Every structure is written in C-alpha cells, then in structure tokens.
Amino acid sequence: MPDYSQALDAIVQRIAHARSVPAHSRKPLRVRGGGSKDFFGARLGGDLLETRGLQGIVNYEPTELVVTVRSGTLLSELEALLQERNQCLPFEPPHFGHAGTTIGGLVASGLSGPSRASVGATRDFVLGARFINGLGEHLTFGGQVMKNVAGYDVSRVLAGSWGTLGLITEVSLKVLAFAPSEASLVCTLGQLETLQLLHRWGGQPLPLNASCWQCDPGASSGRLTVRLRGAQAAVRAALPKMQADVEALGGQAQTADAEAAMFFWDAMRNQQHAFFTRPPGENDCLWRLSVAQTTPVLDLPYAQCVEWQGAQRWVWAPAAAGTQLHALARQAGGHATLFRRPAGDLADADAGAAVFAPLDATQQRIQTALQAEFDPDGVFNTGRMHSPA
C-alpha cells in the first residue's frame, strides 16, 4: 500500500485527469472507502476513487476528548483505540456490511445510531476536516476544539454530503467517556401509547438515551425497548418510575438482561436485527422517514420501526408507495428516503420510485452554490444524490 503522501498525490492526479476530459465524455469519480454503503443512493456509477490508502490515527488527546484520524482508517480500529481509554463515539455510527466502514464514509454518510436523539448527530461531533475538492485543492476547515469556526462551518457540511463535494482526507472528532451506568427496559405497548410515553419522558429529567418500537402489520401492540445511560443513581431511580408509567397505560415492562440488551442495540445500530434483515415481502423496500418527534402515529398498513423518540420511522413498503410516503413525511415536517432496495444494488436504479424527496427552492439554491464552489466541473457528481446538470 502506498504511503499517505503518495496516496494523496495519486488522488489529485486522478482529479486532474477527470477535469481534463471534455465535459461531454467525462466520467465522474465515485469516492469509496470500505464500500459498506454502496446500497444507498439514486444510482451507483462513476469511476472508483478509493480512500483506503489514507490510513492512520494522526493525533489522539484523551484528556481533550478529541481524535484526528485519516479517512481510510476503519471505524473498528478507531473504536478499539477509544475503548482502551474508556471512550467512544457516542452517536454510534453504524457498521454496515463486512467490508468495513471507514472514517471518511462515517462522516460523508452522516448516519447516526440509536442514541442520536439524545446525544446529537454525526455532524455535531465533527470539529474539523481536510478534503480535496473538485479542483484538486487540499482544503482545511475547522480545527480540534469546539466553537473555533467563524462563518460557514464547511467541515460539518461534509457530514451527509456522500462524496458530492470532494474527498475527505482527514477528520477531527469529539469523543466522550462511556456512561457510568446503563440499563434497558422492554415494554409491550401500542404505537400511540408508546409515542405519548416517549414525549412525556422527554420532558422529564430522565437519563433516556435511546428508544425503539417495532410492530408487525396488523398487530394491536408492539415492543418498545428503551435504553437509559447516565449516573448509576439516576438510572437506578428511573427504572421503577418508567416501569410504573408503562403499567399505568395497560402495558407490561421488565428490565432486560444486560447481555441481551447489548446484542439488541448493536443489531439495531448495524441493521442486523430481524426487522432489517427479513423484509415482509420479496419486493418490499426499506424506507426511512425523518419527521418531528411529536409526529403522531402514521396510519400505514406496513411493518414499522420507530426510533429516536419518534423522530425516525422505518417502513417496509413497495416502491410504488413512494408517493404516499413522501407526502406523509412532508406533512409531518420532514422527508422520506428510499434507504434500501430489495437487491441492494443501485447500479441501475434510475427507474422506479424517487429515492429522495425533492428539495425546496432554498435548499436547492444552497446545494447548487456549494456544488459550484467546491466542484464546479461536476467531477464528483455521479448522480448518487442528484442528476448532473
């Protein structure tokens, strides 16, 4: 494997070559780390531009709660290092697939795990980043401390950009210590009661860290699992109170076995739980609806999973339901995304339901301006997020 400087030079040369090709015959470059998220997007095209040559921990300051790492480094490698100092990435970025999630893919996707509603999203933990734009320039934004940015915080804009603005080479992330205590409560409740309870708990001083409600189509009730994290006294005091709240609504609740709870939350984080791995129908797609936490029950005849205290709704539904799901999410002040297709391969995914909700005029103007600033020639626009102009 080439060293870091050689890998950077090779990337810049690839970008320069791509720009030199006439626009009518130019093939864009598709940034790829471990390939664990190749299933996502409107299509999967372009020539591969891999980041795996950009590996290594640049700097780790446990006492300052910050780590700087190169984009091709595996997430598993970073988490192992943090665990040695009893620290973690509290937003629980998912590990998808067996190829291995990289740090660059972690930031570029912007995906967060079960605890996102209580601790914040991936972008909230990005302190700074370096990346190579579509002009071949190696740019630096942000730094290694909080509140160090004047003006537009580009390092956080990279979170969720999916490689459309440039190739991330290095990122500084805020880390936190593991919570001193943790416990999970498993409850039997309907979705209406679950949402009412989560909203009530959200307004109380409870160490609520994550929640997940699942139900099969047609069932009158489902299973709510909540995770508490915090000081030992706070977790111990919250459990009986929350259990009593569930029982007051006619449900049942019990404390989960610690090992079983850990397995459950890891499976939810990495979409290895049966809800994600066993679609109800052969042609069903996995839809992700991002809505306000206070959004009421979505009356849908499909298998659902509700996370993030109501803010994230997963739905298994056919592609033909896309218009309905986009409209429902829009009415709830959010948006819907076709997250996975049945085959999981988007190489020829131009046909069928729209993957993303259309942007409003303001969002479109901002996205167009960013694209024009960092990648004016469309070197990185493979059509994964939107069609080339």
NUVEXRO-237827 format. One record per atom (N, C-alpha, C, O): residue in three letters; z, x, y. Coordinates in steps of 0.05 Angstrom, whole numbers, plus 5000, padded with zeros to 4 digits. Example, Ala and Ser with C-alpha at 12.3 -4.5 7.8 and 13.67 -1.06 7.14 Angstrom:
Ala515652644886Ala515652464910Ala515652644934Ala516952854934Ser514252574955Ser514352734979Ser515752585001Ser516152685023
This chain:
Met500050174976Met500050005000Met500050185025Met501550375026Pro498350115045Pro498250285069Pro500850255085Pro502350055082Asp501450465101Asp503850445117Asp503450245140Asp501250145144Tyr505650205155Tyr505649995176Tyr503450045197Tyr501949855204Ser503250285206Ser501250355227Ser498350305217Ser496650205231Gln497850395192Gln495250355181Gln494550065177Gln492349975182Ala496649905169Ala496249615165Ala495549485192Ala493849315193Leu496949565213Leu496449455240Leu493549525249Leu492149345259Asp492749775245Asp490149855253Asp487949705238Asp485949625250Ala488449655213Ala486449505197Ala486249215207Ala484049115207Ile488449095214Ile488348825225Ile486848815251Ile485148635255Val487348995269Val485949005295Val482949045291Val481348915305Gln482249205272Gln479449255266Gln478049005255Gln475748945262Arg479548855238Arg478448605227Arg477948405249Arg475948275250Ile479848395268Ile479548205290Ile477148285308Ile475548115316Ala476948545313Ala474748645330Ala472048585317Ala470148505330His471848615290His469448555276His468748265278His466448185282Ala470848095274Ala470347805275Ala469347715302Ala467647545304Arg470347845323Arg469447765350Arg466647865356Arg465247755372Ser465848075342Ser463148195347Ser460948025335Ser458548055342Val461647855316Val459647685303Val458847455322Val460547345334Pro456247395324Pro455347175341Pro456846915334Pro457446865311Ala457446755354Ala459146515350Ala457946325329Ala459446205314His455346295328His454146105310His454446185281His454246015263Ser454846445276Ser455146535248Ser457946655242Ser458346765221Arg459746635261Arg462446755258Arg464046595238Arg464146345239Lys465446745221Lys467346615202Lys470146685211Lys470746925213Pro471846485216Pro474446545226Pro476246685206Pro475546695182Leu478446805216Leu480346935199Leu482746755193Leu483846625211Arg483546745168Arg485846575160Arg488146765153Arg488046915134Val490246745170Val492646915166Val494146815141Val494546565137Arg494946995124Arg496346925099Arg498447135092Arg497847375093Gly500847035085Gly502947215076Gly503147205046Gly501547345033Gly504947045035Gly505147025006Gly503346794995Gly503146774970Gly502246635012Gly500546415002Gly502146174992Gly500945994979Ser504746164997Ser506445954987Ser505945685000Ser506845474990Lys504445685023Lys503945435037Lys500945385039Lys500045245058Asp499445485020Asp496545435021Asp495845145017Asp493645065022Phe497744985007Phe497244695003Phe497144535029Phe496144315029Phe497944655051Phe498444495075Phe496144525095Phe494944745098Gly495444305108Gly493444315130Gly491044135125Gly490744015103Ala489344125144Ala486943955142Ala484844075123Ala483343935110Arg484744345123Arg482944485105Arg483844765101Arg485444865117Leu482844905081Leu483545175075Leu480945345074Leu479545345054Gly480345475097Gly477845625098Gly478245885113Gly480545965119Gly476146025118Gly476246275132Gly476746515114Gly477446485091Asp476246755125Asp476647005111Asp479647075112Asp480847065133Leu480747155090Leu483547225089Leu484247465105Leu482847665105Leu486447445120Leu487547665136Leu490447675128Leu492147525139Glu491147855109Glu493847855097Glu495848025113Glu495048215126Thr498347935111Thr500548075126Thr502348235107Thr504248355116Arg501748245081Arg503648365063Arg503948665067Arg505848785057Gly502148795082Gly502449075088Gly504449125110Gly505149355116Leu505348915124Leu507248935146Leu510048875135Leu511148655140Gln511249065121Gln513849015108Gln516049195119Gln515549415129Gly518549095117Gly520849255123Gly522749125143Gly521848965160Ile525249185140Ile527349095159Ile527349305181Ile527949535176Val526749225206Val526649415228Val529549475238Val530149705243Asn531149275241Asn533849315251Asn535649075243Asn534748845244Tyr538049135235Tyr539948925228Tyr542648985240Tyr543849195233Glu543648815257Glu546248855270Glu548048615262Glu548148415277Pro549548645240Pro551248425231Pro553248325252Pro553748085254Thr554348515267Thr556348435287Thr555048285311Thr556348135325Glu552448335315Glu550948195337Glu549547945327Glu548347795343Leu549647905301Leu548447665288Leu545347655294Leu544347435300Val544047875291Val541147885295Val539848075276Val540948295270Val537548005266Val535948175249Val533048175258Val532047965265Thr531848405258Thr528948435265Thr527548525240Thr528248725228Val525448385233Val524048435208Val521048395211Val520148235227Arg519548545196Arg516648535197Arg515648285181Arg516948195162Ser513348185189Ser512447925180Ser511847915150Ser512047695138Gly510948135138Gly510148125110Gly512548145091Gly512148135067Thr514948185101Thr517348205085Thr517947945072Thr517747735084Leu518747955047Leu519447705032Leu522047585043Leu523947725049Leu522047325045Leu524447175053Leu526747235034Leu529047265042Ser526147255008Ser528247304988Ser529547584993Ser531947614988Glu527947775002Glu529048045007Glu530948035031Glu533148155031Leu530147885052Leu531847865076Leu534447715069Leu536647795077Glu534247495054Glu536647345047Glu538547505030Glu541047475032Ala537547675013Ala539247844996Ala540848035014Ala543148085009Leu539448145034Leu540748335052Leu542948185068Leu545148295071Leu542347955078Leu544247805094Leu546747725077Leu548947725087Gln546247655052Gln548347565035Gln550447785030Gln552847725027Glu549548035030Glu551348255027Glu553448265049Glu555648375045Arg552748155073Arg554648145095Arg555647865101Arg556647805122Asn555447695080Asn556447415082Asn555047265105Asn556347105118Gln552447315109Gln550947185130Gln548447055119Gln547647105096Cys547146885135Cys544946725125Cys543146635148Cys543846655171Leu540846515141Leu539246375159Leu540046075156Leu539245945137Pro541645975174Pro542945705170Pro540945475169Pro541745265160Phe538545505179Phe536645285179Phe535245265152Phe533545085149Glu535845435133Glu534945415105Glu531945385102Glu530945185092Pro530445585111Pro527545565107Pro526745545078Pro528045685061Pro524845385071Pro524145335043Pro522745575030Pro521145715043His523145605004His521645784987His519645604972His520545464954Phe517145624978Phe515145464963Phe513545644944Phe512745864952Gly513145544920Gly511445694901Gly512745944890Gly515046004897His511246084874His512246324860His511246584873His512146794867Ala509346554892Ala508146794904Ala510146934923Ala510047174927Gly512046774934Gly513946894952Gly513446834981Gly511346914992Thr515246704994Thr515046635022Thr515646885039Thr517547035033Thr513946935059Thr514447165076Thr515647075102Thr515646835109Ile516747275117Ile518047205143Ile515947105163Ile516546915178Gly513547215163Gly511547115181Gly510746825174Gly510446665193Gly510546765149Gly509946485141Gly512246305148Gly511846075155Leu514646405145Leu517046245153Leu516846155182Leu517245925188Val516246345200Val516146275228Val513546115235Val513745925249Ala511346205224Ala508746075230Ala508745775221Ala507545615235Ser510145715199Ser510145445190Ser512245275205Ser511945035209Gly514445405214Gly516545265228Gly518045065211Gly519444895222Leu517845085185Leu519244895167Leu522144965164Leu522945195161Ser523844765163Ser526744795160Ser527744635137Ser526344445128Gly530044705127Gly531244575103Gly533144345109Gly533044235132Pro534744265090Pro536544035092Pro538444035116Pro539043825127Ser539244265126Ser541244275147Ser540044275175Ser541444305195Arg537444235177Arg536044245203Arg537244055224Arg537444135248Ala538043815216Ala539043615236Ala541643705249Ala542343615271Ser543243875235Ser545843945246Ser545944225258Ser547544275276Val544244405248Val544344685259Val542044755277Val542144955292Gly539844605275Gly537444675291Gly535044745274Gly535344785249Ala532744775286Ala530244835272Ala529745135272Ala531145285285Thr527645215257Thr526845495256Thr526545615284Thr527545835290Arg525145465301Arg524545575328Arg527145635344Arg527145815361Asp529345495338Asp531845535353Asp533145805345Asp534945895360Phe532245925324Phe533446175315Phe531546415320Phe532146645313Val529146365331Val527346575338Val528046685365Val527846555385Leu528946935366Leu529747065391Leu527347215404Leu527247235429Gly525647325388Gly523347475398Gly521347515377Gly521847485353Ala518947595385Ala516847635365Ala514647815377Ala514247835401Arg513247955359Arg510848115366Arg508547995350Arg508947925326Phe506247965362Phe503947865347Phe501347975359Phe501248055382Ile499347965343Ile496648055351Ile494947815356Ile494547645339Asn493947785381Asn492447545388Asn489547575380Asn488747765368Gly487947375388Gly485147365381Gly483447575395Gly481047605389Leu484647715415Leu483247925429Leu483948205417Leu482948405427Gly485648205397Gly486548455385Gly488748585399Gly489348825394Glu490048445418Glu492248565433Glu494948515419Glu495448305409His496548725417His499148715404His501248645426His501948825442Leu502148395426Leu503848305448Leu506748265439Leu507248225415Thr508648295458Thr511448265452Thr512648045470Thr512148045494Phe514147865458Phe515447645474Phe518347625464Phe518947665441Gly520047545483Gly522847515476Gly524247775472Gly523447985483Gly526347775456Gly527848025450Gly529747985427Gly529047855407Gln532248085430Gln534148075409Gln536747945417Gln538847975404Val536747805440Val539047665449Val538247385459Val535847335464Met540147205460Met539546935469Met539246935500Met540247115514Lys537646735510Lys537346695539Lys536246945553Lys537147025574Asn534247065540Asn533147305553Asn530247255562Asn528847445568Val529447005563Val526646945569Val526446805596Val527846605600Ala524746905613Ala524146775638Ala521346655636Ala519446805631Gly521046405641Gly518446285638Gly517946165611Gly519846075597Tyr515446165602Tyr514646035577Tyr515546205553Tyr514846445552Asp517046085535Asp518046235512Asp516046235490Asp516146075471Val514146425491Val511946435472Val512946495444Val511746395424Ser515046655441Ser516046725414Ser516746465398Ser516346455374Arg517746265412Arg518446015398Arg515945835395Arg515945665377Val514045865412Val511545715408Val510145795382Val508745635370Leu510546045374Leu509346135349Leu510445985325Leu509145955304Ala512945885327Ala514145725305Ala512645465302Ala512845285320Gly511245425280Gly509645185276Gly506845215285Gly505345015284Ser505945455293Ser503145485301Ser501245525278Ser498845515281Trp502345585254Trp500745615230Trp498445815233Trp496245775222Gly498946035247Gly496946245249Gly494546185267Gly492546325265Thr494745975284Thr492445905300Thr492446055327Thr490346045341Leu494646195334Leu494646335359Leu494446645355Leu493846785374Gly495046735331Gly494947015325Gly496547075300Gly497646905287Leu496747335294Leu498147425271Leu500847545278Leu500947745293Ile502947425269Ile505647525275Ile506147785260Ile505547805236Thr507047995273Thr507548245260Thr510548305257Thr511348455238Glu512148195275Glu515048255274Glu516548035288Glu515547915307Val518947975278Val520447755290Val523447825290Val524447945270Ser524847745311Ser527747775312Ser529047495309Ser528247305323Leu530847475290Leu532147215284Leu535147225287Leu536447425281Lys536247015297Lys539146985299Lys540146905271Lys538946725258Val542247025262Val543446955236Val546346865241Val547446915262Leu547546735221Leu550346645223Leu551846705198Leu550646745177Ala554446705199Ala556146735176Ala556146485159Ala555746265170Phe556446515133Phe556746285116Phe559246115124Phe561246235133Ala559045855121Ala561345685127Ala563645745108Ala563045795085Pro566145735118Pro568345805100Pro568745605077Pro569845675056Ser567845355081Ser568345155061Ser565944965059Ser564544915079Glu565444855036Glu563144675032Glu563844475010Glu565144544990Ala562944235013Ala563244024992Ala561043814996Ala560043775018Ser560343674974Ser558343464975Ser559443214964Ser561043214945Leu558642994976Leu559442724968Leu557042574958Leu554942564972Val557142454935Val554942294923Val555642004924Val557741924914Cys553941834936Cys554541554941Cys552241374931Cys549941464930Thr552941134923Thr550940934916Thr550840724938Thr552740574942Leu548540714952Leu548340534975Leu545340464980Leu543540614971Gly544940234993Gly542240165002Gly541440325026Gly543140455038Gln538940325033Gln538040485056Gln539140385082Gln539840545099Leu539340115086Leu540440015111Leu543240105115Leu543940205136Glu544940085094Glu547740165096Glu547940465100Glu549640565114Thr546140615087Thr546140905090Thr545640985118Thr547041155129Leu543540875131Leu542840945158Leu545140865178Leu545741015196Gln546240635173Gln548540545190Gln550840745188Gln552040815208Leu551340825164Leu553641005159Leu553041285171Leu554841405183Leu550641385167Leu549941645178Leu550141645209Leu551041845221His549241435221His549341415250His552241405260His552941525280Arg553941265245Arg556741245252Arg558141525249Arg559541615266Trp557541655226Trp558741915222Trp557742115242Trp559242295250Gly555242085251Gly554142275271Gly555642265297Gly555542465312Gly556942045303Gly558442025328Gly561342095325Gly562942065344Gln562142205302Gln564942275297Gln565142575293Gln563142705285Pro567442685297Pro567842975293Pro568143055264Pro570243135255Leu565943015249Leu565943075220Leu564143315215Leu562143355229Pro564743485196Pro563043725190Pro560643655173Pro560043785153Leu559143445182Leu556743355167Leu554543555171Leu553643595194Asn553543675150Asn551543885151Asn548743785142Asn546743865154Ala548643625121Ala546043535111Ala546443265097Ala548543195088Ser544243125095Ser544242865081Ser541642815068Ser539542915077Cys541642665046Cys539242595031Cys539642335017Cys541542305001Trp537842145022Trp537941885008Trp535341844994Trp533141885005Gln535441754969Gln533041714953Gln533141444939Gln535341354932Cys530841324935Cys530741064922Cys528041034909Cys525941114920Asp527940914886Asp525440844873Asp524340584884Asp525840424894Pro521640544883Pro520540304894Pro521640054880Pro521940044856Gly522439854896Gly523439604886Gly526439604880Gly527539394875Ala527739834880Ala530639844875Ala532239744899Ala531439794922Ser534439614894Ser536039494915Ser537939704928Ser538739674951Ser538539914914Ser540240124925Ser539240394915Ser537640424896Gly540140604929Gly539340874923Gly541741064922Gly544040974922Arg541141314922Arg543241514920Arg543241684946Arg541341814953Leu545541684959Leu545941844983Leu547742074976Leu549842044965Thr546742314983Thr548342564980Thr548742685007Thr546742735021Val551142735014Val551742865040Val553243125035Val554843145016Arg552743325051Arg553943585048Arg555643645073Arg554743605096Leu558143725069Leu559943805090Leu560244105090Leu560544225069Arg560144225114Arg560644505117Arg562344555141Arg561844435162Gly564244735139Gly565844805162Gly568544925153Gly568745035131Ala570544895170Ala573244995164Ala574244845140Ala573744605136Gln575844985124Gln576844855099Gln578444605105Gln578244405091Ala580144615126Ala581744375133Ala580044145141Ala580643915135Ala577844205156Ala576043995166Ala574643855143Ala574343615142Val573644015124Val572243905101Val574143745083Val573443525075Arg576543845079Arg578543705062Arg579343445075Arg579743245060Ala579643435101Ala580443185114Ala578242985115Ala578742745115Ala575743075117Ala573442885120Ala572742745094Ala571942515095Leu573142865071Leu572242755046Leu573442475040Leu571942285036Pro576042445041Pro577242175035Pro576441965056Pro576041735049Lys576142045081Lys575441855102Lys572541755097Lys572041515099Met570741935091Met567941865086Met567641695061Met566141505059Gln569241765041Gln569241615016Gln570141325021Gln568941135010Ala572141295037Ala573141025044Ala571040865060Ala570840625055Asp569640995077Asp567540865093Asp565340755074Asp564340535078Val564640915054Val562540825035Val563540585019Val562140385016Glu565940595010Glu567140374993Glu567440125010Glu567339904999Ala567940155036Ala568239915053Ala565639765056Ala565639525062Leu563339905051Leu560739775052Leu559839675024Leu557539585021Gly561639695005Gly561039604978Gly559739814960Gly558839744938Gly559640054969Gly558440274953Gly560540424938Gly562940374939Gln559540624923Gln561340794908Gln560841084917Gln558641164924Ala562941244917Ala562741524925Ala564541704910Ala566841624903Gln563641944903Gln565242134890Gln564342424898Gln562042464904Thr566242604897Thr565742884904Thr564043004881Thr564742974858Ala561943144889Ala560143264869Ala561243524859Ala562743664873Asp560543594834Asp561243854823Asp559844074840Asp557444034847Ala561244284847Ala560244484866Ala557644604856Ala555744644871Glu557444674830Glu555044804819Glu552744604819Glu550444684826Ala553244354811Ala551144154811Ala550144104839Ala547744064844Ala551944094859Ala551244054887Ala549444274897Ala547444224911Met550144524890Met548544754899Met545744734888Met543744794901Phe545544664862Phe542944634849Phe541344414863Phe538944444868Phe542644194870Phe541243964883Phe540144044910Phe537743994915Trp541744174927Trp540844244953Trp538644464953Trp536844454969Asp538844644934Asp536744844931Asp534144714923Asp531944784933Ala534344514905Ala531944374896Ala530744214919Ala528244194921Met532344094936Met531343944959Met530044134979Met527844084989Arg531344354984Arg530344555003Arg527544654995Arg525844675012Asn527144704970Asn524744824960Asn522744624948Asn520744704936Gln523344374951Gln521644154940Gln521144194910Gln518944154900Gln523344254896Gln523244274867Gln524744044854Gln524844024829His525843864870His527243634860His525143444848His522843444856Ala526043274829Ala524243094815Ala522742914835Ala520442834829Phe523942844857Phe522542674877Phe519942804886Phe517942664890Phe519943064889Phe517543204899Phe515643294876Phe513243314881Thr516743334853Thr515043444831Thr513843224813Thr512043284797Arg514842984815Arg513842764798Arg512942524815Arg514442334818Pro510542544826Pro509542324843Pro509342064826Pro508642074803Pro509941834838Pro509841584823Pro507041514812Pro506841414790Gly504941584827Gly502241524818Gly500541774818Gly501041964834Glu498541784801Glu496842014798Glu495442094824Glu495042334829Asn494741894841Asn493241944865Asn494941934890Asn493941924912Asp497641924887Asp499341904910Asp499542164925Asp499342384913Cys499842144951Cys500142374969Cys503042374979Cys504242164981Leu504042614986Leu506642634998Leu506342635028Leu505142815039Trp507542435041Trp507342415070Trp510042485082Trp512142415070Arg510042615104Arg512442685119Arg512442545146Arg510642585162Leu514442375150Leu514642225175Leu517042335191Leu519342325182Ser516442445214Ser518442545232Ser518942345254Ser517242285270Val521342225254Val522042005272Val524742045284Val526142235277Ala525541875302Ala528241885314Ala530241815293Ala529741655275Gln532641945294Gln534741895274Gln535541605273Gln536241505252Thr535341465295Thr536241185296Thr534040985287Thr534440745289Thr531741085278Thr529640915268Thr530640745245Thr531840845226Pro530240475246Pro531240305224Pro529740355198Pro527940515197Val530440195178Val529140215152Val526140155155Val525339965168Leu524440335144Leu521640285143Leu520940125119Leu521240215096Asp519939885123Asp519439695102Asp516739775088Asp514639675096Leu517039945068Leu514640045054Leu514940015024Leu517240055014Pro512839945010Pro513039904981Pro512640164965Pro511540164943Tyr513640384976Tyr513240644964Tyr515840794960Tyr517840734973Ala515840984942Ala518241154938Ala518841304963Ala517041424975Gln521441304971Gln522141434996Gln524541624992Gln526141584974Cys524641825009Cys526942005010Cys527542045040Cys525742125055Val530042005048Val530842025076Val532642265080Val534742285067Glu531842455097Glu533542685103Glu534142695133Glu533442525148Trp535642905139Trp536242975167Trp537542735182Trp536942685205Gln539442605168Gln540942375180Gln539042165191Gln539642025210Gly536742135177Gly534741925184Gly532342025199Gly530441865203Ala532242275207Ala530042375224Ala527642455208Ala525442475219Gln527942505182Gln525642585165Gln525442385142Gln527342355126Arg523142265139Arg522642065118Arg520342165101Arg518042195111Trp520842215076Trp518642295057Trp517742045042Trp519441875034Val515142005040Val514041775027Val511741855008Val510042005016Trp511841754984Trp509541784966Trp507741544969Trp508641324962Ala505341584978Ala503541364983Ala500641464981Ala500141704985Pro498741294974Pro495941384972Pro494841464999Pro495941385020Ala492741614999Ala491541705024Ala490641465041Ala490641485065Ala489941245028Ala488941005042Ala491140885060Ala490540725077Ala493740955054Ala495940845070Ala496341005096Ala498140945111Gly494641205101Gly495041385124Gly495041235150Gly496741295167Thr493241045155Thr493140895180Thr495840755185Thr496840755207Gln496840625164Gln499340475166Gln501740665172Gln503340605189Leu501840895158Leu504041085162Leu503941215189Leu505941255202His501541285199His501241405225His502241205246His503541275265Ala501540945243Ala502240745262Ala505340695262Ala506540675283Leu506440685238Leu509340645236Leu510940875249Leu512840825264Ala510041125244Ala511441355255Ala511141355286Ala512941425300Arg508741275295Arg508341275324Arg510041065338Arg511141115359Gln510340835325Gln512140625336Gln515040715337Gln516540615353Ala515740895318Ala518540995317Ala518841235335Ala520941365334Gly516941295352Gly517141525370Gly516641795357Gly517441995368Gly515341795334Gly514842045320Gly511942075311Gly510141975324His511642205288His508942245278His509042275247His511142345236Ala506742235235Ala506542265206Ala504642495199Ala502842545214Thr505242625177Thr503542845168Thr503042815138Thr504942765123Leu500542845130Leu499942855101Leu500743135092Leu499243325097Phe502943155078Phe504043415071Phe502843545046Phe502243775046Arg502443385026Arg501243485001Arg499343274990Arg499843034989Arg496943374981Arg495143204967Arg495643234937Arg496943424929Pro494543054920Pro495143074891Pro494443344879Pro496043444863Ala492143454886Ala491343704874Ala492643944886Ala492844164874Gly493743914911Gly495044134925Gly493144344935Gly493944554945Asp490444294933Asp488444484942Asp486844364965Asp485544164961Leu487044484989Leu485644375012Leu483044515019Leu482044495041Ala481944654999Ala479444795005Ala477244605014Ala475544685030Asp477144365003Asp475144165011Asp476443905019Asp475643695010Ala478343935037Ala480043705044Ala479143565070Ala480743435083Asp476543595077Asp475743465102Asp475543165099Asp475943025119Ala474943075075Ala474742785071Ala477442655067Ala479442785061Gly477542385072Gly480042245067Gly481642205092Gly480742225114Ala484142135088Ala485942065110Ala486442295128Ala486342535120Ala486942235153Ala487642445173Ala490242575166Ala492242435160Val490342835165Val492742985158Val494842965180Val497142925174Phe493942995205Phe495642995228Phe495142755246Phe492942655248Ala497242665259Ala496942465280Ala495442585303Ala495942815310Pro493742435316Pro492342545340Pro494242605362Pro496142455366Leu493742825377Leu495342895399Leu494842725423Leu492542625427Asp496942675440Asp496442535464Asp495142725484Asp494842965479Ala494342625508Ala492842785527Ala494343035536Ala493243245539Thr497043005541Thr498643225550Thr498843445528Thr498543675534Gln499443355504Gln499643545482Gln497043695477Gln496943935472Gln494843545478Gln492243665474Gln491543865495Gln490344075490Arg492243805520Arg491743995542Arg493344255539Arg492244465543Ile495844225530Ile497444465526Ile496444635503Ile496144875505Gln495744495481Gln494644645458Gln492044785464Gln491645015457Thr490244645479Thr487744765486Thr488145005504Thr486745215501Ala490044985523Ala490545205542Ala491745445527Ala490945675532Leu493545405508Leu494645625492Leu492545755475Leu492446005474Gln490845595463Gln488645705446Gln486745875463Gln485946085455Ala486145775487Ala484345925505Ala485546185514Ala484146375519Glu488146185518Glu489546425528Glu489746635506Glu489246875512Phe490546565482Phe491146755461Phe488846805442Phe488647015430Asp487046615439Asp484846645420Asp482346505432Asp481346315420Pro481246605454Pro479046475467Pro476546455451Pro474846275455Asp476146635432Asp473746635415Asp474046475389Asp472246465373Gly476446365385Gly476846205361Gly476946365335Gly476146265314Val477746615337Val477946795314Val479746675292Val479246715268Phe481946545301Phe483846445282Phe483646145276Phe485346035262Asn481746015288Asn481545725284Asn479845655260Asn477345625261Thr481145645237Thr479745585211Thr479345285207Thr477945205189Gly480545125225Gly480344835221Gly482744725206Gly482844485199Arg484644895200Arg487044815185Arg488744615201Arg489744415190Met488944655228Met490444475245Met488644285260Met489344055264His486344385270His484544215284His481744335282His481444585278Ser479644175285Ser476944275282Ser476244465305Ser477044415328Pro474644675299Pro473744845321Pro472144695342Pro470744505335Ala472444785367Ala470944645388Ala467944685385Ala466444585401
